[in-house]
Amino acid sequence: MEIGVPKESKDQEFRVGLSPSSVRVLRENGHNIFVETHAGTGAGFTDDDYKTVGAEIVSTPDAAWNRDLVVKVKEPLASEYKFLQKGQLLFTYLHLAADRKLTEHLIDCGTCAIAYETVEQPGANKLPLLSPMSIIAGRLSVQFGARFLERQQGGRGVLLGGVPGVKPGKVVILGGGVVGTEAAKIAVGMGASVQILDVNVERLSYLETLFGSRVELIYSNSAHIETALIEADLLIGAVLIPGRRAPILVKRDLVKQMRPGSVIIDVAVDQGGCVETLHPTSHTNPIYIEEDVVHYGVPNMPGAVPWTATQALNNSTLPYVVELANLGTKALEINPALAKGVNVQNHHLVHPAVQSVFPDLVN
């Protein structure tokens, strides 16, 4: 099979769909890989690194896109819609619930679009291709939060860990899944005061085994969220409903009650976000001030650490890429996890969660 690896075009997105080591494995399976020039440069991989393992370097985006299988990191932007083809396999993060235009175009063009974030292992409720980036985003959320709490960045001037004689900053995390857990690990390590709110009591019980008394675990409802946010220095949105838009848990009126200079980082922004006042930003312009609160809404946070993130992502995606390359669409019949990853196929919107967001696009 011919496999294309385009250079990512999203703002400061330096990750790449396939690392040289992944290309080597695919070449050993008899496939031809076409990598757009400089596609891996931002992640630390040169064109020569790809040539050494048998890839062909192509000079234009269309030469990478015009292949049987295209492996990316982020969803196609409007400038890339023209490259999508009928019968082509596209394997990448899509987050269609927050992108009606892309959903409509994928239906129209006939591309078979498989989303990393909805590949799900049956019976385990595990999202193996979302997890590695969720780990990174969760850890980065506190790292970035600490930076934007600095006064020079528009924040309150709070050191999350505090110092002897001065209490630490307070971190409130909405959601106790992978992102929330990883955020809590970093926040606790910094010495912050940490609260996690979640609606799943079993998950809260599990988190108690991890953190003990170092993290305050609270059942999530509107009253508890309000109480927590009024005293928060850093709010991290870590709510995920696979394939669906994130629910709005923090309304504007509640943001108004937060301390001036406090920071909101919503990791769920690529699924619409759980904070009413937050909208997507970029690595170039990551923040804005609204209601006197710093808002950070970069949807591709792991792109800030592309060397780590590319390898972590490839560790998880490679077995699925090999299966798609070896079997084509038959892999979707054989592998139930991959089948759940299909969002659009044969001009139809097929993923139930995305269908629930765009019922008028179901035919």
DONUVEX-831741 format. One record per residue (C-alpha): residue in one letter; residue number from 0; x negated, y, z. Coordinates in steps of 0.1 Angstrom, whole numbers, plus 5000, padded with zeros to 4 digits. Example, Ala and Ser with C-alpha at 12.3 -4.5 7.8 and 13.67 -1.06 7.14 Angstrom:
<kolbas>
@code:A, pos:0, px:4877, py:4955, pz:5078
@code:S, pos:1, px:4863, py:4989, pz:5071
</kolbas>
This chain:
<kolbas>
@code:M, pos:0, px:5000, py:5000, pz:5000
@code:E, pos:1, px:4989, py:5036, pz:4994
@code:I, pos:2, px:4989, py:5056, pz:5027
@code:G, pos:3, px:4986, py:5094, pz:5028
@code:V, pos:4, px:4973, py:5114, pz:5057
@code:P, pos:5, px:4980, py:5151, pz:5051
@code:K, pos:6, px:4964, py:5179, pz:5071
@code:E, pos:7, px:4989, py:5192, pz:5097
@code:S, pos:8, px:5003, py:5226, pz:5089
@code:K, pos:9, px:5019, py:5236, pz:5122
@code:D, pos:10, px:5003, py:5265, pz:5140
@code:Q, pos:11, px:4970, py:5253, pz:5155
@code:E, pos:12, px:4980, py:5217, pz:5152
@code:F, pos:13, px:4946, py:5200, pz:5151
@code:R, pos:14, px:4957, py:5164, pz:5156
@code:V, pos:15, px:4956, py:5140, pz:5126
@code:G, pos:16, px:4978, py:5111, pz:5118
@code:L, pos:17, px:4951, py:5085, pz:5115
@code:S, pos:18, px:4916, py:5085, pz:5130
@code:P, pos:19, px:4887, py:5070, pz:5111
@code:S, pos:20, px:4888, py:5038, pz:5133
@code:S, pos:21, px:4925, py:5034, pz:5123
@code:V, pos:22, px:4916, py:5039, pz:5087
@code:R, pos:23, px:4890, py:5011, pz:5090
@code:V, pos:24, px:4916, py:4987, pz:5103
@code:L, pos:25, px:4940, py:4995, pz:5075
@code:R, pos:26, px:4913, py:4991, pz:5049
@code:E, pos:27, px:4905, py:4957, pz:5064
@code:N, pos:28, px:4942, py:4949, pz:5058
@code:G, pos:29, px:4937, py:4957, pz:5021
@code:H, pos:30, px:4954, py:4992, pz:5020
@code:N, pos:31, px:4942, py:5024, pz:5003
@code:I, pos:32, px:4941, py:5055, pz:5024
@code:F, pos:33, px:4941, py:5090, pz:5010
@code:V, pos:34, px:4931, py:5117, pz:5035
@code:E, pos:35, px:4935, py:5154, pz:5028
@code:T, pos:36, px:4902, py:5172, pz:5030
@code:H, pos:37, px:4895, py:5186, pz:5065
@code:A, pos:38, px:4926, py:5168, pz:5079
@code:G, pos:39, px:4906, py:5155, pz:5109
@code:T, pos:40, px:4882, py:5184, pz:5114
@code:G, pos:41, px:4901, py:5199, pz:5143
@code:A, pos:42, px:4900, py:5166, pz:5161
@code:G, pos:43, px:4863, py:5162, pz:5156
@code:F, pos:44, px:4864, py:5139, pz:5125
@code:T, pos:45, px:4846, py:5149, pz:5093
@code:D, pos:46, px:4855, py:5140, pz:5058
@code:D, pos:47, px:4823, py:5119, pz:5058
@code:D, pos:48, px:4836, py:5100, pz:5088
@code:Y, pos:49, px:4866, py:5090, pz:5067
@code:K, pos:50, px:4846, py:5082, pz:5036
@code:T, pos:51, px:4824, py:5059, pz:5056
@code:V, pos:52, px:4853, py:5037, pz:5066
@code:G, pos:53, px:4867, py:5036, pz:5030
@code:A, pos:54, px:4892, py:5064, pz:5028
@code:E, pos:55, px:4895, py:5086, pz:4997
@code:I, pos:56, px:4893, py:5123, pz:5004
@code:V, pos:57, px:4918, py:5143, pz:4984
@code:S, pos:58, px:4917, py:5181, pz:4979
@code:T, pos:59, px:4954, py:5190, pz:4978
@code:P, pos:60, px:4984, py:5183, pz:5001
@code:D, pos:61, px:5004, py:5168, pz:4973
@code:A, pos:62, px:4977, py:5142, pz:4967
@code:A, pos:63, px:4980, py:5131, pz:5003
@code:W, pos:64, px:5018, py:5133, pz:5003
@code:N, pos:65, px:5024, py:5114, pz:4970
@code:R, pos:66, px:5020, py:5080, pz:4986
@code:D, pos:67, px:5042, py:5050, pz:4996
@code:L, pos:68, px:5036, py:5057, pz:5034
@code:V, pos:69, px:5028, py:5091, pz:5049
@code:V, pos:70, px:5015, py:5091, pz:5085
@code:K, pos:71, px:5015, py:5124, pz:5103
@code:V, pos:72, px:5017, py:5139, pz:5138
@code:K, pos:73, px:5043, py:5166, pz:5136
@code:E, pos:74, px:5075, py:5170, pz:5116
@code:P, pos:75, px:5074, py:5184, pz:5080
@code:L, pos:76, px:5077, py:5222, pz:5079
@code:A, pos:77, px:5098, py:5239, pz:5053
@code:S, pos:78, px:5067, py:5244, pz:5031
@code:E, pos:79, px:5063, py:5206, pz:5030
@code:Y, pos:80, px:5099, py:5197, pz:5021
@code:K, pos:81, px:5089, py:5196, pz:4984
@code:F, pos:82, px:5065, py:5167, pz:4990
@code:L, pos:83, px:5092, py:5144, pz:5005
@code:Q, pos:84, px:5103, py:5117, pz:4980
@code:K, pos:85, px:5130, py:5091, pz:4976
@code:G, pos:86, px:5120, py:5057, pz:4989
@code:Q, pos:87, px:5089, py:5071, pz:5007
@code:L, pos:88, px:5082, py:5060, pz:5042
@code:L, pos:89, px:5074, py:5089, pz:5066
@code:F, pos:90, px:5061, py:5080, pz:5101
@code:T, pos:91, px:5057, py:5109, pz:5125
@code:Y, pos:92, px:5073, py:5129, pz:5153
@code:L, pos:93, px:5105, py:5143, pz:5140
@code:H, pos:94, px:5127, py:5156, pz:5169
@code:L, pos:95, px:5156, py:5160, pz:5145
@code:A, pos:96, px:5181, py:5169, pz:5173
@code:A, pos:97, px:5166, py:5203, pz:5174
@code:D, pos:98, px:5161, py:5207, pz:5136
@code:R, pos:99, px:5193, py:5206, pz:5114
@code:K, pos:100, px:5175, py:5219, pz:5083
@code:L, pos:101, px:5150, py:5191, pz:5083
@code:T, pos:102, px:5177, py:5165, pz:5090
@code:E, pos:103, px:5197, py:5177, pz:5060
@code:H, pos:104, px:5167, py:5177, pz:5037
@code:L, pos:105, px:5157, py:5142, pz:5048
@code:I, pos:106, px:5192, py:5130, pz:5040
@code:D, pos:107, px:5192, py:5147, pz:5006
@code:C, pos:108, px:5158, py:5136, pz:4994
@code:G, pos:109, px:5161, py:5099, pz:5003
@code:T, pos:110, px:5130, py:5095, pz:5024
@code:C, pos:111, px:5130, py:5067, pz:5050
@code:A, pos:112, px:5121, py:5088, pz:5081
@code:I, pos:113, px:5108, py:5069, pz:5111
@code:A, pos:114, px:5103, py:5090, pz:5143
@code:Y, pos:115, px:5076, py:5081, pz:5168
@code:E, pos:116, px:5098, py:5095, pz:5196
@code:T, pos:117, px:5127, py:5070, pz:5190
@code:V, pos:118, px:5107, py:5038, pz:5185
@code:E, pos:119, px:5119, py:5019, pz:5215
@code:Q, pos:120, px:5110, py:4985, pz:5229
@code:P, pos:121, px:5142, py:4965, pz:5233
@code:G, pos:122, px:5154, py:4957, pz:5268
@code:A, pos:123, px:5126, py:4978, pz:5284
@code:N, pos:124, px:5139, py:5013, pz:5277
@code:K, pos:125, px:5103, py:5022, pz:5269
@code:L, pos:126, px:5092, py:5047, pz:5243
@code:P, pos:127, px:5057, py:5035, pz:5235
@code:L, pos:128, px:5048, py:5062, pz:5209
@code:L, pos:129, px:5062, py:5091, pz:5229
@code:S, pos:130, px:5045, py:5080, pz:5262
@code:P, pos:131, px:5009, py:5089, pz:5254
@code:M, pos:132, px:5017, py:5125, pz:5243
@code:S, pos:133, px:5041, py:5128, pz:5273
@code:I, pos:134, px:5012, py:5120, pz:5296
@code:I, pos:135, px:4990, py:5146, pz:5279
@code:A, pos:136, px:5018, py:5173, pz:5278
@code:G, pos:137, px:5027, py:5166, pz:5315
@code:R, pos:138, px:4991, py:5171, pz:5326
@code:L, pos:139, px:4986, py:5202, pz:5304
@code:S, pos:140, px:5018, py:5218, pz:5316
@code:V, pos:141, px:5003, py:5224, pz:5351
@code:Q, pos:142, px:4969, py:5234, pz:5336
@code:F, pos:143, px:4987, py:5260, pz:5314
@code:G, pos:144, px:5010, py:5270, pz:5342
@code:A, pos:145, px:4980, py:5277, pz:5364
@code:R, pos:146, px:4965, py:5299, pz:5337
@code:F, pos:147, px:4996, py:5320, pz:5330
@code:L, pos:148, px:5002, py:5325, pz:5367
@code:E, pos:149, px:4971, py:5346, pz:5366
@code:R, pos:150, px:4979, py:5383, pz:5368
@code:Q, pos:151, px:4959, py:5391, pz:5336
@code:Q, pos:152, px:4982, py:5367, pz:5318
@code:G, pos:153, px:5014, py:5384, pz:5331
@code:G, pos:154, px:5019, py:5360, pz:5360
@code:R, pos:155, px:5024, py:5366, pz:5398
@code:G, pos:156, px:4987, py:5363, pz:5405
@code:V, pos:157, px:4992, py:5330, pz:5424
@code:L, pos:158, px:4965, py:5303, pz:5429
@code:L, pos:159, px:4984, py:5271, pz:5428
@code:G, pos:160, px:4962, py:5254, pz:5454
@code:G, pos:161, px:4961, py:5284, pz:5478
@code:V, pos:162, px:4932, py:5289, pz:5502
@code:P, pos:163, px:4929, py:5284, pz:5540
@code:G, pos:164, px:4952, py:5309, pz:5556
@code:V, pos:165, px:4973, py:5314, pz:5524
@code:K, pos:166, px:5000, py:5290, pz:5514
@code:P, pos:167, px:4997, py:5272, pz:5480
@code:G, pos:168, px:5019, py:5279, pz:5450
@code:K, pos:169, px:5052, py:5260, pz:5446
@code:V, pos:170, px:5057, py:5238, pz:5415
@code:V, pos:171, px:5092, py:5227, pz:5407
@code:I, pos:172, px:5096, py:5199, pz:5381
@code:L, pos:173, px:5129, py:5191, pz:5365
@code:G, pos:174, px:5128, py:5154, pz:5356
@code:G, pos:175, px:5108, py:5125, pz:5371
@code:G, pos:176, px:5099, py:5106, pz:5339
@code:V, pos:177, px:5065, py:5103, pz:5323
@code:V, pos:178, px:5060, py:5141, pz:5318
@code:G, pos:179, px:5072, py:5149, pz:5353
@code:T, pos:180, px:5051, py:5123, pz:5370
@code:E, pos:181, px:5020, py:5133, pz:5352
@code:A, pos:182, px:5026, py:5170, pz:5360
@code:A, pos:183, px:5031, py:5161, pz:5396
@code:K, pos:184, px:4998, py:5142, pz:5397
@code:I, pos:185, px:4979, py:5173, pz:5385
@code:A, pos:186, px:4998, py:5197, pz:5407
@code:V, pos:187, px:4992, py:5176, pz:5438
@code:G, pos:188, px:4955, py:5173, pz:5428
@code:M, pos:189, px:4953, py:5211, pz:5427
@code:G, pos:190, px:4968, py:5213, pz:5461
@code:A, pos:191, px:5001, py:5229, pz:5451
@code:S, pos:192, px:5034, py:5224, pz:5469
@code:V, pos:193, px:5054, py:5201, pz:5446
@code:Q, pos:194, px:5091, py:5192, pz:5442
@code:I, pos:195, px:5105, py:5168, pz:5416
@code:L, pos:196, px:5143, py:5168, pz:5409
@code:D, pos:197, px:5159, py:5139, pz:5391
@code:V, pos:198, px:5194, py:5123, pz:5388
@code:N, pos:199, px:5180, py:5088, pz:5389
@code:V, pos:200, px:5178, py:5077, pz:5425
@code:E, pos:201, px:5159, py:5045, pz:5416
@code:R, pos:202, px:5133, py:5067, pz:5398
@code:L, pos:203, px:5130, py:5089, pz:5429
@code:S, pos:204, px:5124, py:5058, pz:5450
@code:Y, pos:205, px:5097, py:5047, pz:5426
@code:L, pos:206, px:5081, py:5081, pz:5428
@code:E, pos:207, px:5080, py:5079, pz:5466
@code:T, pos:208, px:5058, py:5048, pz:5462
@code:L, pos:209, px:5034, py:5069, pz:5441
@code:F, pos:210, px:5033, py:5101, pz:5460
@code:G, pos:211, px:5046, py:5094, pz:5495
@code:S, pos:212, px:5051, py:5126, pz:5514
@code:R, pos:213, px:5028, py:5146, pz:5491
@code:V, pos:214, px:5058, py:5154, pz:5468
@code:E, pos:215, px:5093, py:5164, pz:5479
@code:L, pos:216, px:5118, py:5143, pz:5459
@code:I, pos:217, px:5152, py:5158, pz:5455
@code:Y, pos:218, px:5184, py:5146, pz:5438
@code:S, pos:219, px:5191, py:5169, pz:5409
@code:N, pos:220, px:5223, py:5189, pz:5408
@code:S, pos:221, px:5231, py:5225, pz:5402
@code:A, pos:222, px:5229, py:5235, pz:5438
@code:H, pos:223, px:5196, py:5218, pz:5445
@code:I, pos:224, px:5181, py:5233, pz:5413
@code:E, pos:225, px:5192, py:5268, pz:5423
@code:T, pos:226, px:5176, py:5264, pz:5457
@code:A, pos:227, px:5144, py:5251, pz:5444
@code:L, pos:228, px:5140, py:5277, pz:5416
@code:I, pos:229, px:5144, py:5308, pz:5437
@code:E, pos:230, px:5112, py:5299, pz:5455
@code:A, pos:231, px:5093, py:5285, pz:5425
@code:D, pos:232, px:5060, py:5299, pz:5412
@code:L, pos:233, px:5059, py:5274, pz:5383
@code:L, pos:234, px:5089, py:5256, pz:5368
@code:I, pos:235, px:5082, py:5227, pz:5345
@code:G, pos:236, px:5111, py:5214, pz:5324
@code:A, pos:237, px:5105, py:5176, pz:5319
@code:V, pos:238, px:5140, py:5164, pz:5309
@code:L, pos:239, px:5143, py:5138, pz:5281
@code:I, pos:240, px:5173, py:5121, pz:5266
@code:P, pos:241, px:5159, py:5100, pz:5237
@code:G, pos:242, px:5169, py:5114, pz:5203
@code:R, pos:243, px:5193, py:5139, pz:5218
@code:R, pos:244, px:5191, py:5176, pz:5226
@code:A, pos:245, px:5179, py:5183, pz:5261
@code:P, pos:246, px:5207, py:5195, pz:5284
@code:I, pos:247, px:5206, py:5231, pz:5296
@code:L, pos:248, px:5199, py:5229, pz:5333
@code:V, pos:249, px:5187, py:5264, pz:5340
@code:K, pos:250, px:5210, py:5292, pz:5329
@code:R, pos:251, px:5199, py:5328, pz:5324
@code:D, pos:252, px:5216, py:5339, pz:5356
@code:L, pos:253, px:5193, py:5315, pz:5375
@code:V, pos:254, px:5162, py:5327, pz:5357
@code:K, pos:255, px:5171, py:5362, pz:5368
@code:Q, pos:256, px:5169, py:5350, pz:5404
@code:M, pos:257, px:5133, py:5337, pz:5400
@code:R, pos:258, px:5104, py:5357, pz:5413
@code:P, pos:259, px:5090, py:5383, pz:5389
@code:G, pos:260, px:5058, py:5369, pz:5373
@code:S, pos:261, px:5068, py:5333, pz:5379
@code:V, pos:262, px:5062, py:5309, pz:5350
@code:I, pos:263, px:5084, py:5285, pz:5331
@code:I, pos:264, px:5069, py:5258, pz:5309
@code:D, pos:265, px:5095, py:5236, pz:5291
@code:V, pos:266, px:5079, py:5204, pz:5277
@code:A, pos:267, px:5114, py:5195, pz:5263
@code:V, pos:268, px:5114, py:5225, pz:5240
@code:D, pos:269, px:5109, py:5203, pz:5209
@code:Q, pos:270, px:5142, py:5187, pz:5218
@code:G, pos:271, px:5159, py:5221, pz:5224
@code:G, pos:272, px:5146, py:5227, pz:5259
@code:C, pos:273, px:5164, py:5227, pz:5293
@code:V, pos:274, px:5161, py:5264, pz:5300
@code:E, pos:275, px:5186, py:5288, pz:5284
@code:T, pos:276, px:5161, py:5317, pz:5280
@code:L, pos:277, px:5133, py:5296, pz:5265
@code:H, pos:278, px:5127, py:5293, pz:5228
@code:P, pos:279, px:5098, py:5277, pz:5208
@code:T, pos:280, px:5065, py:5296, pz:5207
@code:S, pos:281, px:5031, py:5287, pz:5193
@code:H, pos:282, px:4996, py:5282, pz:5204
@code:T, pos:283, px:4987, py:5315, pz:5187
@code:N, pos:284, px:5015, py:5333, pz:5207
@code:P, pos:285, px:5023, py:5309, pz:5235
@code:I, pos:286, px:5043, py:5332, pz:5259
@code:Y, pos:287, px:5068, py:5360, pz:5262
@code:I, pos:288, px:5084, py:5377, pz:5291
@code:E, pos:289, px:5121, py:5376, pz:5297
@code:E, pos:290, px:5140, py:5385, pz:5329
@code:D, pos:291, px:5105, py:5393, pz:5343
@code:V, pos:292, px:5095, py:5357, pz:5340
@code:V, pos:293, px:5067, py:5343, pz:5319
@code:H, pos:294, px:5081, py:5318, pz:5293
@code:Y, pos:295, px:5059, py:5292, pz:5276
@code:G, pos:296, px:5075, py:5271, pz:5248
@code:V, pos:297, px:5048, py:5256, pz:5227
@code:P, pos:298, px:5064, py:5224, pz:5212
@code:N, pos:299, px:5031, py:5207, pz:5203
@code:M, pos:300, px:5012, py:5211, pz:5235
@code:P, pos:301, px:4989, py:5181, pz:5230
@code:G, pos:302, px:4976, py:5199, pz:5199
@code:A, pos:303, px:4954, py:5219, pz:5223
@code:V, pos:304, px:4933, py:5188, pz:5230
@code:P, pos:305, px:4932, py:5171, pz:5196
@code:W, pos:306, px:4902, py:5149, pz:5202
@code:T, pos:307, px:4918, py:5132, pz:5231
@code:A, pos:308, px:4954, py:5133, pz:5218
@code:T, pos:309, px:4946, py:5119, pz:5183
@code:Q, pos:310, px:4929, py:5088, pz:5198
@code:A, pos:311, px:4956, py:5083, pz:5224
@code:L, pos:312, px:4983, py:5085, pz:5198
@code:N, pos:313, px:4965, py:5062, pz:5174
@code:N, pos:314, px:4960, py:5036, pz:5201
@code:S, pos:315, px:4998, py:5033, pz:5202
@code:T, pos:316, px:5009, py:5039, pz:5166
@code:L, pos:317, px:4983, py:5018, pz:5148
@code:P, pos:318, px:5000, py:4984, pz:5153
@code:Y, pos:319, px:5032, py:4999, pz:5139
@code:V, pos:320, px:5014, py:5015, pz:5110
@code:V, pos:321, px:4997, py:4982, pz:5101
@code:E, pos:322, px:5031, py:4965, pz:5102
@code:L, pos:323, px:5047, py:4991, pz:5079
@code:A, pos:324, px:5018, py:4990, pz:5055
@code:N, pos:325, px:5018, py:4952, pz:5054
@code:L, pos:326, px:5056, py:4946, pz:5051
@code:G, pos:327, px:5071, py:4979, pz:5040
@code:T, pos:328, px:5108, py:4983, pz:5049
@code:K, pos:329, px:5109, py:4946, pz:5058
@code:A, pos:330, px:5091, py:4956, pz:5090
@code:L, pos:331, px:5122, py:4974, pz:5100
@code:E, pos:332, px:5142, py:4941, pz:5098
@code:I, pos:333, px:5116, py:4921, pz:5117
@code:N, pos:334, px:5106, py:4946, pz:5144
@code:P, pos:335, px:5135, py:4958, pz:5166
@code:A, pos:336, px:5114, py:4986, pz:5181
@code:L, pos:337, px:5106, py:5000, pz:5146
@code:A, pos:338, px:5142, py:4997, pz:5136
@code:K, pos:339, px:5152, py:5020, pz:5165
@code:G, pos:340, px:5127, py:5045, pz:5152
@code:V, pos:341, px:5146, py:5049, pz:5119
@code:N, pos:342, px:5164, py:5083, pz:5119
@code:V, pos:343, px:5172, py:5087, pz:5082
@code:Q, pos:344, px:5173, py:5060, pz:5055
@code:N, pos:345, px:5189, py:5057, pz:5020
@code:H, pos:346, px:5204, py:5092, pz:5022
@code:H, pos:347, px:5221, py:5084, pz:5055
@code:L, pos:348, px:5216, py:5096, pz:5091
@code:V, pos:349, px:5214, py:5064, pz:5110
@code:H, pos:350, px:5201, py:5070, pz:5145
@code:P, pos:351, px:5231, py:5071, pz:5169
@code:A, pos:352, px:5216, py:5098, pz:5192
@code:V, pos:353, px:5209, py:5122, pz:5163
@code:Q, pos:354, px:5244, py:5113, pz:5148
@code:S, pos:355, px:5259, py:5125, pz:5180
@code:V, pos:356, px:5242, py:5159, pz:5176
@code:F, pos:357, px:5252, py:5163, pz:5139
@code:P, pos:358, px:5284, py:5143, pz:5135
@code:D, pos:359, px:5293, py:5162, pz:5103
@code:L, pos:360, px:5262, py:5148, pz:5086
@code:V, pos:361, px:5272, py:5112, pz:5091
@code:N, pos:362, px:5286, py:5096, pz:5060
</kolbas>
